[in-house]
Each structure stands twice: as C-alpha cells, then as structure tokens.
C-alpha cells in the first residue's frame, strides 16, 4: 500500500549518501536556486560547488575550483561516511558505491576506477546518468558518487 511504501522510504532514507560536483553555476541560476549576483561572483571566482544529499535534504557541502579538487572532496566525504555513519554496514559487507554523471560518461568511468582502487573492499557497481529531476537543475558536466546500504 502507499502508506507502507512511505513508511519504508522514511525508515531507509538515511541508508545512503550522495555527493555531486557541479561544473557550472549557470543552471542553478536559471532554475532560481542561486541569485544572479551569487552566480556572477561564483563564476568570476571559478567556484565549482560540491553538493550533498542525505535523506531528502540537498545542501551545499564544499566549494572548490577544479574537478580534481571536487573529486578529492567527494572521496574524503565517502571515506568519512564509511568510517562513521556506515561503519557497521561496511563491517557486514552491506555497502555499495555508485557513480553518476550528467553527460560526462568518460570522466565517470575514470572516477569509478579511482574509487575501486581507493575502496577495494566495497563494490563500485554502477555508472549511470543522474536522474532528470536532478540533472535539469545542475546541467551537464556534473559528477556524483553515492553510497548505499544493500537491502
């Protein structure tokens, strides 16, 4: 039933964590999620935000200036989550890592290989496009990493 599905989703919403690096602020501005002034300043400073999704909440996580920095920030965030929030799931072999992108397939495949080397005991199972509900707000050239408990 719908109420059972809702209860299950509410119970399991914190079994995952997602980090997304954006290539540009243009689409956040177009969607009204960033003021034109903030977008202008961010563009001048060449800021590439890393966002975080936990549960149903999307937040700014960190500001960086390059894809290399964004990947390092996301790797450290994954490492921290695996050591803390998901430590029991890691110990029980219940975690997976996923990579997603918006029109950035080659870089996503490279990132998957990097994550596999860094976290050899946790399967990095998929490289998929980000959902359209997210992609339309962040534009092309975005890269994401997600961790989830295997249910």
Phi, psi and omega in degrees: 000165181297321181291326177292319178297315179299316180298319179296315180297320179294323180291325187257002187297337179261016175277005182217166178210140183228137175235132184232127175259136180255142178277332185212157176267354186308315186281332173294321177293313180301324181276001179079011180271354179215135180290153177304322180295315179295321179295319179296311180298315179298321179292318178299320180277000180057045180279134175238103184286150169250124181257159179229136173240121172226127187066229178257011187256128176254125181225155169292135182252311182201156176247130179228180183239000181206163176297321179301315178295319180299316179296320178297318178298315181293320178298315179295322178295318177298312180304314180297314180298319181293328179281333187248277186304321187250017185304317180294321179293322178297313181301325181270005180068032185255011183252149172226155176241142180231152175240141178222166185202166169239102178055048185214044191301312184299316179295324178295320177296319177297316179297321177301315179297319178298315180295322178298320179290323183283324182239068187295338182272356181242124181296131171258099198265333187223152162232114185225158172293145173295154180297152180297328180296335176266314185304320183294340180266341186244344175080178182287163176084017179263150182228139182223153172231138178230149173236142178212147173287134176286125179253000000 
